[in-house]
């Protein structure tokens, strides 16, 4: 077994996995969780959810040292690994050497050995990773990230880094963060009073990107199959549990893929990463599942999830995804009990309605009882780059819907026909001259191509069962909050 050693240090994860270390002298380093009866010291080093107990013999160390073993302090301990006398752990270390690597002020350290609210931990985001909840969340996030890269690598996709600073608005949303070096106290202006961006760093107006998709399409038209996995930004003044101002997007683009190919790839990717995290993070998921059940039990009966966290993961992993058109979904929803009895907050009356989370969850959790892929949406509620269908009303778009969370993936076959793309851009008032580079892919060797976007925080939120998306990214950015 590979030994994870830093200097002479052995990680707690390896100690708990390697029986050969029993009765050997080992050295551990980590942060104090608790210190009881001047004898039992519990530390964690971040390698495992489980701590290790260090047993200190009475009168073995001076009181001046023992008084410094407070919650949060960083220590080194050396001793013999023995079978534990207590029932809570398998092994423990009988200490023969102790050293304080970094003191912690017990009066000021905010994370005491008790349960803290998630809001309190969000206010102390620089320290919250020391708690079991966030250690579990970020280890799961790590495995999901690795799984995404591994999936695309195994399929021969090329990872492309698309720009973070951009002059285009991929979605036409307009909610973008401006990037400038201009002096805001003395802005240069044109004769008409408008800001003169020609004097800015890039010589034009620029923003933080909302998507790497458009640049990804350029790469796919040369490299075949590519994916991006990078930070994206949305200046939406939203304080909901589902929105962040800074988030990460996975966006593959595939030359010669039609919509059916793209749906199959997205389903395969989701099942691959779910399977990987279930295999690699059983302890973390067990911990998060217990936490999820406890949270659900504190809610009113009508608001509780019918599935546990592990139930949701297996629900998506083990069922083939149901494919149907938007038009078919509208008919199902119109005839549904919650719509007829006016239980839906947004009643479905006409074709063309933008589906809400309650409608998506009804289709997944009650009607089909499996993940759902909706296709062929009305073009009026979708982006300009989606390929128009022959009916003139719909586009070749697809959304993948999951239990509890609604939309997980959004994608489409891209409009490769130059004339129709230009026509759609003009209808939606997207400046053709600024987007000439994008139109060039349709002028010079156009081809059928498709892609989708998967919000990484939304995926992580689904897999960890956390109720607020701010709790699945280490340092969340949202309105009025950009600390740490």
QUICORVEN-V743747 format. One record per pair of residues at least 4 apart in sequence whose C-alpha atoms are under 8 Angstrom apart, sorted by the first residue. I is the first residue (numbers start at 1). J is the second residue. If there is no record, write none. Layout:
# QUICORVEN-V743747
((I	J) (I	J))
This chain:
# QUICORVEN-V743747
((1	18) (3	10) (3	14) (4	10) (4	11) (4	14) (5	9) (5	10) (5	11) (6	10) (8	26) (8	27) (9	26) (9	27) (9	28) (9	29) (10	14) (10	15) (10	26) (10	27) (10	28) (10	29) (11	15) (11	28) (11	29) (11	45) (11	47) (12	16) (12	28) (12	44) (12	45) (12	47) (12	48) (12	50) (12	51) (12	52) (13	17) (13	47) (13	48) (13	50) (14	18) (15	19) (15	21) (16	91) (21	25) (21	26) (21	81) (22	80) (22	81) (22	82) (22	83) (23	80) (23	81) (23	82) (24	80) (24	81) (25	78) (25	79) (25	80) (25	81) (26	78) (26	79) (26	80) (26	81) (27	76) (27	77) (27	78) (27	79) (28	76) (28	77) (28	78) (29	45) (29	74) (29	75) (29	76) (29	77) (30	43) (30	44) (30	45) (30	46) (30	74) (30	75) (30	76) (31	43) (31	44) (31	45) (31	71) (31	72) (31	73) (31	74) (31	75) (32	41) (32	42) (32	43) (32	44) (32	69) (32	70) (32	71) (32	72) (32	73) (32	74) (32	75) (33	41) (33	42) (33	43) (33	44) (33	70) (33	71) (33	72) (33	113) (34	41) (34	42) (34	43) (34	70) (34	71) (34	113) (35	39) (35	40) (35	41) (35	42) (35	69) (35	70) (35	71) (36	40) (36	41) (38	56) (38	58) (38	66) (39	55) (39	56) (39	57) (39	58) (40	53) (40	54) (40	55) (40	56) (41	53) (41	54) (41	55) (41	56) (42	51) (42	52) (42	53) (42	54) (43	51) (43	52) (43	53) (43	54) (44	48) (44	49) (44	50) (44	51) (44	52) (45	51) (46	130) (46	135) (49	132) (49	135) (49	136) (49	283) (49	284) (52	89) (52	91) (52	92) (52	93) (53	89) (53	91) (53	92) (53	93) (54	77) (54	92) (54	93) (54	94) (54	95) (55	92) (55	93) (55	94) (55	95) (56	60) (56	94) (56	95) (56	96) (57	61) (57	94) (57	95) (60	96) (61	65) (61	66) (62	66) (63	67) (64	68) (65	69) (65	100) (68	73) (68	100) (68	103) (68	104) (69	73) (69	100) (69	103) (70	103) (70	104) (70	105) (70	106) (71	104) (71	106) (71	109) (71	111) (71	112) (71	113) (72	103) (72	104) (72	106) (72	109) (72	111) (73	100) (73	101) (73	102) (73	103) (73	104) (74	100) (74	101) (74	102) (74	103) (74	104) (75	98) (75	99) (75	100) (75	101) (75	102) (76	98) (76	99) (76	100) (76	101) (77	95) (77	96) (77	97) (77	98) (77	99) (78	93) (78	95) (78	96) (78	97) (78	98) (79	93) (79	94) (79	95) (79	96) (79	97) (80	93) (80	94) (80	95) (80	96) (81	91) (81	92) (81	93) (81	94) (82	91) (82	92) (82	93) (82	94) (83	90) (83	91) (83	92) (84	89) (84	90) (84	91) (84	92) (104	109) (105	109) (110	124) (111	116) (111	127) (111	128) (116	120) (116	121) (117	121) (118	122) (118	471) (119	123) (120	124) (121	125) (121	127) (121	128) (122	128) (122	470) (122	471) (124	128) (125	129) (125	474) (125	475) (125	484) (126	475) (126	484) (128	134) (129	133) (129	134) (129	135) (129	138) (129	474) (130	134) (130	135) (131	135) (132	136) (133	137) (133	287) (133	288) (134	138) (134	471) (135	139) (136	140) (136	284) (136	285) (136	287) (136	288) (137	141) (137	284) (137	288) (137	460) (137	464) (137	472) (138	142) (138	472) (138	473) (138	474) (139	143) (139	281) (139	284) (140	144) (140	277) (140	281) (140	284) (140	460) (140	463) (140	464) (141	145) (141	460) (141	472) (142	146) (143	147) (143	276) (143	277) (143	280) (143	281) (144	148) (144	273) (144	274) (144	276) (144	277) (144	460) (145	149) (146	150) (147	151) (147	272) (147	273) (147	276) (148	152) (148	269) (148	273) (149	153) (150	154) (151	155) (151	269) (151	272) (151	273) (152	156) (152	157) (152	158) (152	227) (153	157) (153	158) (156	225) (157	224) (157	225) (157	226) (157	227) (158	223) (158	225) (158	226) (158	227) (159	226) (159	227) (159	228) (159	229) (160	216) (160	219) (160	226) (160	227) (160	228) (161	228) (161	229) (161	230) (162	212) (162	215) (162	216) (162	228) (162	230) (163	209) (163	212) (164	208) (164	209) (164	231) (164	232) (165	179) (165	206) (165	207) (165	208) (165	209) (166	206) (166	207) (166	208) (166	209) (167	204) (167	205) (167	206) (167	207) (168	206) (168	207) (168	209) (168	434) (168	435) (169	173) (169	174) (169	176) (169	209) (169	210) (170	210) (170	211) (170	212) (170	213) (170	214) (171	210) (171	211) (171	383) (171	384) (172	383) (172	430) (175	234) (175	235) (175	236) (176	207) (176	208) (176	209) (176	210) (176	233) (176	234) (176	235) (176	236) (177	207) (177	208) (177	233) (177	234) (177	235) (178	205) (178	206) (178	207) (178	208) (179	205) (179	206) (179	207) (179	208) (180	200) (180	201) (180	205) (180	206) (181	200) (181	201) (182	186) (182	187) (182	188) (182	199) (182	200) (182	201) (183	187) (187	195) (187	196) (188	195) (188	196) (188	197) (188	199) (189	193) (189	194) (189	195) (189	196) (190	194) (190	195) (190	196) (196	200) (197	203) (197	204) (197	205) (198	202) (198	203) (198	204) (199	203) (199	204) (200	204) (200	205) (202	206) (208	232) (208	233) (209	232) (209	233) (209	234) (210	232) (210	233) (210	234) (211	232) (211	233) (211	249) (212	216) (212	228) (212	230) (212	232) (212	251) (213	217) (213	251) (213	252) (213	253) (214	218) (214	438) (215	219) (215	438) (216	220) (216	226) (216	227) (216	228) (216	251) (216	252) (216	253) (217	221) (217	253) (217	254) (218	222) (218	438) (218	441) (219	223) (219	224) (219	226) (220	224) (220	225) (220	226) (220	253) (220	254) (220	255) (221	255) (221	441) (221	446) (221	447) (224	254) (224	255) (224	256) (225	252) (225	253) (225	254) (225	255) (226	252) (226	253) (226	254) (227	250) (227	251) (227	252) (227	253) (228	249) (228	250) (228	251) (228	252) (229	248) (229	249) (229	250) (229	251) (230	248) (230	249) (230	250) (231	246) (231	247) (231	248) (231	249) (232	246) (232	247) (232	248) (232	249) (233	245) (233	246) (233	247) (234	244) (234	245) (234	246) (235	245) (236	245) (237	479) (238	243) (238	244) (238	478) (238	479) (239	243) (239	478) (239	479) (241	467) (241	468) (241	469) (241	470) (242	458) (242	468) (242	469) (243	469) (243	470) (243	478) (244	469) (244	470) (244	476) (244	477) (244	478) (245	477) (245	478) (245	479) (246	476) (246	477) (246	478) (247	455) (247	456) (247	457) (248	455) (248	456) (248	457) (249	453) (249	454) (249	455) (249	456) (250	453) (250	454) (250	455) (250	456) (251	451) (251	452) (251	453) (251	454) (252	451) (252	452) (252	453) (253	449) (253	450) (253	451) (253	452) (254	449) (254	450) (254	451) (255	447) (255	448) (255	449) (255	450) (256	447) (256	448) (256	449) (256	450) (257	261) (257	262) (257	413) (257	448) (257	449) (257	450) (258	262) (258	413) (258	448) (258	449) (258	450) (259	263) (259	396) (259	397) (259	398) (259	412) (259	413) (259	450) (260	264) (261	265) (262	266) (262	411) (262	412) (262	413) (262	450) (262	451) (262	452) (263	267) (263	373) (263	398) (264	268) (265	269) (266	270) (266	409) (266	452) (267	271) (267	321) (268	272) (269	273) (270	274) (271	275) (271	316) (271	317) (272	276) (273	277) (274	278) (274	313) (274	317) (274	463) (275	279) (275	317) (276	280) (277	281) (277	282) (278	282) (278	285) (281	285) (282	286) (283	287) (284	288) (285	289) (285	310) (285	464) (286	290) (287	291) (288	292) (288	309) (288	464) (288	465) (289	293) (289	308) (289	309) (289	310) (289	464) (289	465) (290	294) (291	295) (292	296) (292	308) (292	309) (292	465) (292	466) (293	297) (293	308) (293	309) (294	298) (295	299) (296	304) (296	305) (297	301) (297	304) (299	303) (299	304) (300	304) (305	404) (307	311) (307	312) (308	312) (309	313) (309	463) (309	464) (309	465) (310	314) (311	315) (312	316) (312	403) (313	317) (313	463) (314	318) (315	319) (315	370) (315	371) (316	320) (316	321) (316	370) (316	371) (316	402) (319	370) (319	371) (320	370) (320	371) (321	370) (321	371) (321	372) (321	373) (322	368) (322	370) (322	371) (322	372) (322	373) (323	372) (323	373) (323	374) (323	375) (324	328) (324	329) (324	372) (324	373) (324	374) (324	375) (325	329) (325	374) (325	375) (325	376) (325	377) (326	330) (326	374) (326	375) (326	376) (326	377) (326	378) (327	331) (327	351) (327	376) (327	377) (328	332) (329	333) (329	363) (329	374) (330	334) (330	348) (330	350) (330	351) (331	335) (332	336) (333	339) (333	348) (333	359) (333	363) (334	339) (334	340) (334	348) (334	349) (335	339) (335	340) (336	340) (337	341) (338	342) (338	343) (338	344) (339	343) (339	344) (339	347) (339	348) (342	347) (344	358) (344	359) (345	358) (346	356) (348	353) (349	353) (352	378) (352	381) (354	381) (355	359) (355	360) (356	360) (357	361) (357	405) (357	406) (357	407) (358	362) (358	406) (359	363) (360	364) (360	401) (360	406) (360	407) (361	365) (361	366) (361	401) (361	402) (361	403) (361	404) (361	405) (361	406) (362	366) (362	367) (363	367) (363	368) (363	369) (363	372) (364	368) (364	369) (364	370) (364	371) (364	372) (364	401) (364	402) (364	403) (365	369) (365	370) (365	403) (368	372) (370	402) (371	400) (371	401) (371	402) (371	403) (372	400) (372	401) (372	402) (373	398) (373	399) (373	400) (373	401) (374	398) (374	399) (374	400) (374	401) (375	396) (375	397) (375	398) (375	399) (376	389) (376	394) (376	395) (376	396) (376	397) (376	398) (377	381) (377	382) (377	394) (377	395) (377	396) (377	397) (377	398) (378	382) (378	393) (378	394) (378	395) (379	383) (379	388) (379	393) (379	394) (379	395) (380	393) (382	386) (382	395) (382	397) (384	421) (384	424) (384	425) (384	428) (385	414) (385	415) (385	421) (386	395) (386	396) (386	397) (386	412) (386	413) (386	414) (386	415) (387	395) (387	396) (387	397) (387	412) (387	413) (387	414) (387	415) (387	416) (388	392) (388	393) (388	394) (388	395) (388	396) (388	415) (389	393) (389	394) (389	395) (389	396) (396	412) (396	413) (396	414) (397	410) (397	411) (397	412) (397	413) (398	410) (398	411) (398	412) (399	407) (399	408) (399	409) (399	410) (399	411) (400	407) (400	408) (400	409) (400	410) (401	405) (401	406) (401	407) (401	408) (401	409) (402	406) (402	407) (402	408) (404	462) (405	462) (408	454) (408	455) (408	458) (408	459) (409	452) (409	453) (409	454) (409	455) (410	452) (410	453) (410	454) (411	450) (411	451) (411	452) (411	453) (412	450) (412	451) (412	452) (413	448) (413	449) (413	450) (413	451) (414	448) (414	449) (414	450) (414	451) (415	420) (415	421) (415	448) (416	421) (416	442) (416	446) (416	447) (416	448) (416	449) (417	421) (417	442) (417	446) (418	422) (418	439) (418	442) (418	443) (419	423) (420	424) (421	425) (422	426) (422	432) (423	427) (424	428) (425	429) (425	430) (425	431) (425	432) (426	430) (426	431) (426	432) (431	435) (432	436) (435	439) (436	440) (437	441) (438	442) (439	443) (440	444) (441	445) (441	446) (442	446) (442	447) (454	458) (454	459) (455	459) (456	460) (457	461) (457	469) (457	472) (457	473) (458	462) (458	469) (459	463) (460	464) (460	472) (461	465) (461	466) (461	467) (461	468) (461	469) (461	472) (462	466) (466	471) (466	472) (467	471) (468	472) (469	473) (470	475) (470	476) (470	477) (471	476) (475	483) (475	484) (476	481) (476	482) (477	481) (477	482) (478	482))
